[in-house]
Amino acid sequence: MHTIQRQDWGLVDYAEAWSRQEELLQQNVHQKMQHRLSSAEMDTRDAPTTSYFIFCEHPPVYTLGKSGDEKHLLLSMPEIKEKGIDFHRTNRGGDITFHGPGQIVGYPIIDLEKWHTDIGLYLRSLEEVIINTLAHFSIVAGRSPGETGVWLDADTPHKARKICAMGVRCSRWMTMHGFALNVNVDLQYFNHIVPCGIQGKAVTSMNRELGYDLLLHDVREIIANEFQSVFGLPLS
């Protein structure tokens, strides 16, 4: 069975985390290419790749996906710098979002050829991991049709609010980027963007819903356990 290495990077600048992810992804892509060159078959499912599940937090930063609209950033660049917020255009899917302390960011770098070569299934499975995690805290969450991520009251337009954003990249069936679960994060940062490019829907966090702060360590452990359960792949 394919095993996934868990890594905890702590608080790390977004640019550094992105670079480290790219390095791990490219190492795996290289392994796939080498395997193809040394094999009589074109199949790379047996390539000796290494998958990772990375947890981290970021200092305040807005990130814009490759198909995102910069108009969804409601501040000028000088205003962003004045507020001490970083900004990056990225190569993930999705539009604009915020990362900051008190948010659990997860970056699965997974060889989908060792699981299922289906990006839609991969995203729905990541959503399920977060939905199941929130259920441990009696937070009832679900999906919003046509909108990636995890939502509360998605079926009630004036109450719908997003609690976890997602955006991924996939190269030769290796994934990177991932999800950002709002635990104790300062939600005021979301006032300066159109979160995920979706007009008229709010953003929330676990502590706002519950009325108290949570230990990030405890939430991370539940996410890790739910990931193993949903994906059927062990973390080491």
MARROLUM-514740 format. One record per residue (C-alpha): residue number from 1; y, x, z. Coordinates in nm, 3 decimals, decimal comma, always signed. Each point is the difference from the previous one (the first is absolute). Example, Ala and Ser with C-alpha at 12.3 -4.5 7.8 and 13.67 -1.06 7.14 Angstrom:
<sites>
   n      py      px      pz
   1  -0,450  +1,230  +0,780
   2  +0,344  +0,137  -0,066
</sites>
This chain:
<sites>
   n      py      px      pz
   1  +0,000  +0,000  +0,000
   2  +0,349  +0,121  -0,087
   3  +0,190  +0,093  +0,317
   4  +0,379  -0,012  +0,033
   5  +0,184  +0,262  +0,201
   6  +0,256  -0,145  +0,238
   7  +0,320  +0,197  +0,053
   8  +0,297  -0,075  +0,228
   9  +0,317  +0,169  -0,121
  10  +0,235  -0,135  +0,268
  11  +0,370  -0,028  -0,085
  12  +0,051  +0,165  -0,338
  13  +0,277  -0,011  -0,261
  14  -0,084  -0,228  -0,289
  15  +0,041  +0,273  -0,263
  16  -0,240  +0,231  +0,184
  17  -0,259  -0,276  +0,041
  18  +0,029  -0,091  -0,368
  19  -0,049  +0,364  -0,102
  20  -0,303  +0,039  +0,226
  21  -0,154  -0,318  -0,140
  22  +0,055  +0,120  -0,357
  23  -0,170  +0,330  +0,082
  24  -0,307  -0,174  +0,142
  25  -0,015  -0,240  -0,295
  26  +0,030  +0,280  -0,256
  27  -0,274  +0,199  +0,173
  28  -0,230  -0,297  -0,045
  29  +0,103  -0,060  -0,359
  30  -0,079  +0,367  -0,069
  31  -0,345  -0,046  +0,156
  32  -0,065  -0,295  -0,228
  33  +0,108  +0,195  -0,308
  34  -0,211  +0,302  +0,094
  35  -0,299  -0,226  +0,058
  36  +0,046  -0,160  -0,341
  37  +0,019  +0,342  -0,170
  38  -0,314  +0,125  +0,172
  39  -0,203  -0,317  -0,056
  40  -0,159  -0,135  -0,312
  41  +0,124  -0,346  +0,100
  42  +0,356  -0,129  -0,001
  43  -0,061  -0,182  +0,328
  44  +0,201  +0,139  +0,293
  45  -0,145  -0,222  +0,273
  46  -0,205  +0,293  +0,133
  47  +0,291  +0,243  +0,009
  48  +0,032  +0,174  +0,342
  49  +0,328  -0,164  +0,100
  50  +0,146  -0,031  +0,350
  51  +0,167  -0,322  +0,113
  52  +0,259  -0,027  +0,277
  53  +0,159  -0,267  +0,218
  54  +0,335  +0,128  +0,122
  55  +0,213  -0,154  +0,275
  56  +0,363  +0,099  +0,050
  57  +0,354  -0,113  +0,078
  58  +0,317  +0,089  -0,188
  59  +0,361  +0,055  +0,102
  60  +0,222  -0,275  -0,147
  61  -0,043  -0,012  -0,378
  62  +0,028  -0,250  -0,284
  63  -0,255  +0,044  -0,280
  64  +0,015  -0,159  -0,344
  65  -0,314  -0,059  -0,205
  66  -0,026  +0,105  -0,363
  67  +0,064  -0,355  -0,124
  68  +0,261  -0,077  +0,266
  69  +0,362  -0,093  -0,055
  70  +0,261  +0,221  +0,167
  71  +0,223  -0,308  +0,029
  72  -0,230  -0,106  +0,284
  73  +0,155  +0,282  +0,204
  74  +0,314  -0,164  +0,140
  75  +0,172  +0,320  +0,119
  76  +0,158  +0,281  -0,197
  77  -0,149  +0,348  +0,025
  78  +0,293  +0,122  +0,216
  79  -0,056  -0,296  +0,236
  80  -0,369  +0,081  +0,025
  81  +0,073  +0,363  +0,088
  82  +0,264  -0,109  +0,252
  83  -0,261  -0,212  +0,177
  84  -0,246  +0,293  +0,005
  85  -0,248  -0,167  -0,235
  86  -0,189  +0,184  -0,272
  87  -0,078  -0,143  -0,346
  88  -0,275  +0,076  -0,251
  89  -0,108  -0,142  -0,334
  90  -0,379  +0,014  +0,004
  91  -0,296  -0,032  -0,235
  92  -0,168  -0,281  +0,192
  93  -0,011  -0,363  -0,105
  94  +0,230  -0,261  +0,148
  95  +0,375  -0,015  +0,053
  96  +0,215  +0,117  +0,292
  97  -0,102  +0,024  +0,364
  98  +0,095  +0,175  +0,323
  99  -0,197  +0,244  +0,214
 100  +0,102  +0,103  +0,348
 101  -0,114  +0,076  +0,355
 102  -0,204  -0,277  +0,157
 103  -0,174  -0,075  -0,330
 104  -0,360  +0,100  -0,070
 105  -0,031  +0,146  -0,349
 106  -0,347  +0,041  -0,146
 107  -0,078  +0,212  -0,306
 108  -0,361  -0,040  -0,117
 109  -0,085  +0,265  -0,258
 110  -0,330  -0,145  -0,111
 111  -0,235  +0,060  -0,289
 112  -0,056  -0,357  -0,118
 113  -0,294  +0,119  -0,208
 114  -0,177  +0,038  +0,334
 115  +0,086  -0,364  +0,083
 116  +0,114  -0,247  -0,270
 117  +0,209  +0,083  -0,307
 118  +0,223  -0,303  +0,044
 119  +0,366  +0,046  +0,104
 120  +0,045  -0,370  +0,068
 121  -0,300  -0,003  +0,234
 122  +0,129  +0,318  +0,165
 123  +0,339  -0,158  +0,075
 124  -0,155  -0,326  +0,125
 125  -0,230  +0,205  +0,224
 126  +0,293  +0,195  +0,145
 127  +0,171  -0,332  +0,068
 128  -0,315  -0,122  +0,174
 129  +0,000  +0,307  +0,225
 130  +0,351  -0,085  +0,118
 131  -0,067  -0,375  +0,028
 132  -0,303  +0,073  +0,218
 133  +0,199  +0,250  +0,208
 134  +0,274  -0,254  +0,070
 135  -0,262  -0,254  +0,105
 136  -0,088  +0,228  +0,293
 137  +0,350  -0,080  +0,130
 138  -0,023  -0,372  -0,079
 139  +0,241  +0,037  -0,292
 140  -0,117  -0,227  -0,281
 141  +0,075  +0,174  -0,330
 142  -0,095  -0,046  -0,363
 143  +0,099  +0,057  -0,360
 144  +0,277  -0,137  -0,219
 145  -0,120  -0,082  -0,355
 146  +0,127  +0,255  -0,249
 147  +0,159  +0,217  +0,271
 148  -0,182  +0,306  +0,131
 149  +0,001  +0,061  +0,375
 150  -0,061  -0,199  +0,317
 151  +0,205  -0,303  +0,097
 152  +0,047  -0,253  +0,277
 153  +0,050  -0,366  -0,088
 154  -0,018  +0,088  -0,369
 155  -0,047  -0,367  -0,093
 156  +0,325  -0,109  +0,165
 157  +0,293  +0,130  -0,210
 158  +0,269  -0,010  +0,270
 159  -0,232  +0,166  +0,255
 160  -0,187  +0,253  -0,219
 161  +0,045  +0,357  +0,123
 162  -0,163  +0,329  -0,093
 163  -0,153  +0,220  +0,266
 164  -0,174  +0,264  -0,214
 165  +0,110  +0,143  -0,335
 166  -0,238  +0,167  -0,245
 167  +0,035  +0,214  -0,309
 168  -0,252  +0,239  -0,152
 169  -0,057  +0,244  -0,281
 170  -0,337  +0,068  -0,163
 171  -0,091  +0,299  -0,217
 172  -0,355  +0,033  -0,136
 173  -0,106  -0,249  +0,268
 174  +0,152  +0,206  +0,281
 175  +0,253  -0,197  +0,206
 176  +0,309  +0,108  +0,190
 177  +0,295  -0,162  +0,181
 178  -0,109  -0,312  +0,188
 179  +0,139  -0,236  +0,266
 180  +0,276  -0,021  +0,261
 181  -0,062  -0,229  +0,298
 182  +0,304  -0,096  +0,203
 183  -0,095  +0,041  +0,365
 184  +0,308  +0,093  +0,207
 185  +0,226  +0,095  -0,290
 186  +0,375  -0,076  +0,006
 187  +0,025  -0,291  -0,243
 188  +0,376  +0,039  -0,048
 189  -0,072  +0,264  -0,266
 190  -0,144  -0,274  -0,221
 191  +0,339  -0,172  -0,008
 192  +0,124  +0,262  -0,246
 193  -0,267  -0,064  -0,266
 194  -0,171  -0,287  -0,178
 195  -0,342  +0,080  +0,151
 196  -0,262  +0,048  -0,271
 197  +0,250  -0,154  -0,242
 198  -0,080  -0,350  +0,130
 199  +0,306  -0,216  +0,053
 200  +0,025  -0,252  +0,282
 201  -0,294  +0,111  +0,214
 202  +0,028  +0,173  +0,336
 203  -0,169  +0,304  +0,152
 204  -0,155  +0,002  +0,344
 205  -0,188  +0,232  +0,236
 206  -0,277  -0,027  +0,255
 207  +0,235  +0,045  +0,295
 208  +0,235  -0,269  -0,132
 209  -0,290  -0,243  -0,032
 210  -0,151  +0,087  +0,339
 211  +0,316  +0,064  +0,202
 212  -0,104  +0,344  +0,122
 213  -0,052  +0,354  -0,132
 214  -0,347  +0,128  -0,077
 215  -0,160  +0,342  +0,025
 216  -0,028  +0,134  -0,354
 217  -0,314  +0,190  +0,095
 218  -0,179  -0,322  +0,092
 219  +0,098  -0,172  -0,325
 220  -0,103  +0,304  -0,207
 221  -0,347  +0,000  +0,158
 222  -0,050  -0,365  -0,085
 223  +0,114  +0,062  -0,358
 224  -0,247  +0,289  -0,028
 225  -0,287  -0,215  +0,130
 226  +0,089  -0,291  -0,228
 227  +0,024  +0,236  -0,298
 228  -0,355  +0,121  +0,061
 229  -0,120  -0,359  +0,033
 230  +0,174  -0,135  -0,312
 231  -0,069  +0,295  -0,229
 232  -0,341  +0,088  +0,140
 233  +0,097  +0,369  -0,005
 234  -0,005  +0,205  +0,322
 235  +0,297  +0,204  +0,121
 236  -0,071  +0,346  +0,139
</sites>
